[in-house]
Protein backbone atom coordinates (compact mmCIF):
# COMPACT_ATOMS: atom_id res chain seq x y z
CA UNK A 1 0.00 0.00 0.00
CA UNK A 2 1.48 3.32 -1.08
CA UNK A 3 0.96 6.29 1.29
CA UNK A 4 1.60 9.94 0.52
CA UNK A 5 0.68 13.30 2.00
CA UNK A 6 0.26 14.76 -1.50
CA UNK A 7 -2.94 14.73 -3.56
CA UNK A 8 -1.34 12.81 -6.44
CA UNK A 9 1.40 10.24 -6.91
CA UNK A 10 3.91 11.35 -9.55
CA UNK A 11 3.98 8.91 -12.46
CA UNK A 12 0.72 7.24 -11.39
CA UNK A 13 -2.88 7.85 -12.41
CA UNK A 14 -5.72 7.65 -9.91
CA UNK A 15 -8.38 5.48 -11.53
CA UNK A 16 -10.78 5.05 -8.60
CA UNK A 17 -11.49 7.05 -5.48
CA UNK A 18 -12.84 4.79 -2.73
CA UNK A 19 -13.37 7.46 -0.07
CA UNK A 20 -11.97 8.59 3.24
CA UNK A 21 -10.19 6.05 5.45
CA UNK A 22 -8.89 6.51 8.96
CA UNK A 23 -7.18 4.82 11.85
CA UNK A 24 -6.68 5.78 15.45
CA UNK A 25 -5.39 4.58 18.77
CA UNK A 26 -5.61 5.95 22.29
CA UNK A 27 -2.68 5.27 24.57
CA UNK A 28 -2.10 6.01 28.23
CA UNK A 29 1.28 6.78 29.65
CA UNK A 30 3.08 4.20 31.75
CA UNK A 31 3.75 5.08 35.41
CA UNK A 32 7.48 4.44 34.96
CA UNK A 33 7.60 6.65 31.88
CA UNK A 34 5.68 9.34 33.75
CA UNK A 35 8.22 9.30 36.59
CA UNK A 36 11.15 9.54 34.17
CA UNK A 37 9.38 12.35 32.27
CA UNK A 38 9.00 14.30 35.52
CA UNK A 39 12.74 14.00 36.15
CA UNK A 40 13.53 15.03 32.55
CA UNK A 41 11.30 18.08 32.96
CA UNK A 42 13.59 19.26 35.74
CA UNK A 43 16.86 18.74 33.85
CA UNK A 44 15.67 19.03 30.24
CA UNK A 45 16.15 16.68 27.32
CA UNK A 46 14.13 14.40 25.11
CA UNK A 47 11.42 12.31 26.73
CA UNK A 48 12.47 9.12 24.93
CA UNK A 49 9.78 6.97 26.55
CA UNK A 50 7.08 9.25 25.17
CA UNK A 51 8.80 9.49 21.78
CA UNK A 52 8.78 5.69 21.59
CA UNK A 53 5.14 5.51 22.73
CA UNK A 54 4.02 8.01 20.10
CA UNK A 55 5.98 6.20 17.38
CA UNK A 56 4.28 2.90 18.25
CA UNK A 57 0.90 4.64 18.36
CA UNK A 58 1.46 6.26 14.96
CA UNK A 59 2.42 2.90 13.42
CA UNK A 60 -0.68 1.23 14.87
CA UNK A 61 -3.00 3.98 13.59
CA UNK A 62 -1.42 3.76 10.10
CA UNK A 63 -1.88 -0.02 10.01
CA UNK A 64 -5.56 0.37 10.93
CA UNK A 65 -6.03 2.95 8.17
CA UNK A 66 -4.24 0.73 5.63
CA UNK A 67 -6.42 -2.24 6.61
CA UNK A 68 -9.56 -0.19 6.02
CA UNK A 69 -8.26 0.93 2.59
CA UNK A 70 -7.37 -2.66 1.70
CA UNK A 71 -10.90 -3.80 2.55
CA UNK A 72 -12.21 -1.17 0.09
CA UNK A 73 -9.96 -2.51 -2.67
CA UNK A 74 -7.54 0.43 -2.72
CA UNK A 75 -3.83 0.13 -3.40
CA UNK A 76 -2.83 3.61 -2.21
CA UNK A 77 -3.83 6.36 0.21
CA UNK A 78 -3.30 9.98 -0.75
CA UNK A 79 -3.52 13.24 1.19
CA UNK A 80 -2.57 11.51 4.47
CA UNK A 81 -2.84 13.69 7.58
CA UNK A 82 -2.21 13.15 11.30
CA UNK A 83 -3.92 14.63 14.32
CA UNK A 84 -3.33 14.22 18.03
CA UNK A 85 -5.48 15.09 20.99
CA UNK A 86 -5.64 14.57 24.71
CA UNK A 87 -8.69 12.47 25.55
CA UNK A 88 -8.17 12.00 29.28
CA UNK A 89 -5.61 12.83 31.94
CA UNK A 90 -2.53 10.93 30.86
CA UNK A 91 -4.03 9.53 27.63
CA UNK A 92 -3.65 10.75 24.06
CA UNK A 93 -5.18 9.81 20.72
CA UNK A 94 -3.31 9.64 17.44
CA UNK A 95 -5.64 9.85 14.46
CA UNK A 96 -4.57 9.42 10.84
CA UNK A 97 -6.76 9.86 7.77
CA UNK A 98 -6.56 10.09 4.01
CA UNK A 99 -8.29 9.20 0.77
CA UNK A 100 -8.19 5.57 -0.39
CA UNK A 101 -7.57 5.30 -4.13
CA UNK A 102 -6.63 2.83 -6.83
CA UNK A 103 -3.65 3.91 -8.92
CA UNK A 104 -2.10 2.50 -12.09
C-alpha positions, 0 to 999 in steps of 0.5 A: 500500500502506497501512502503519501501526503500529496494529492497525487502520486507522480507517475501514477494515475488515480483510476478510482477514489474509494473514499476517506479512510482513517485509523486511530489509537488511544494510549495512556502513559506508563507510570514508569515513563511518567516518573522519568518524564518528571525527572527530565522536565527538571533537567531538560532533554528528550522524553524518549519513553514518550517518543517511543510511545508516540511512534508505536501509536502512529504505526498502529494507527497507520496499520488500521487505516491501511487495513480499512483501505485494503478492505475497500480494494484500494492500493494507495492512500493519498492526502494523508494527515495526522492529528493528536489530541488529549482524551483524558488525563494521561491519555492521548489519541493519534488519528490518521486519515486520508483518501483511499484510491486505486492507482495505475 
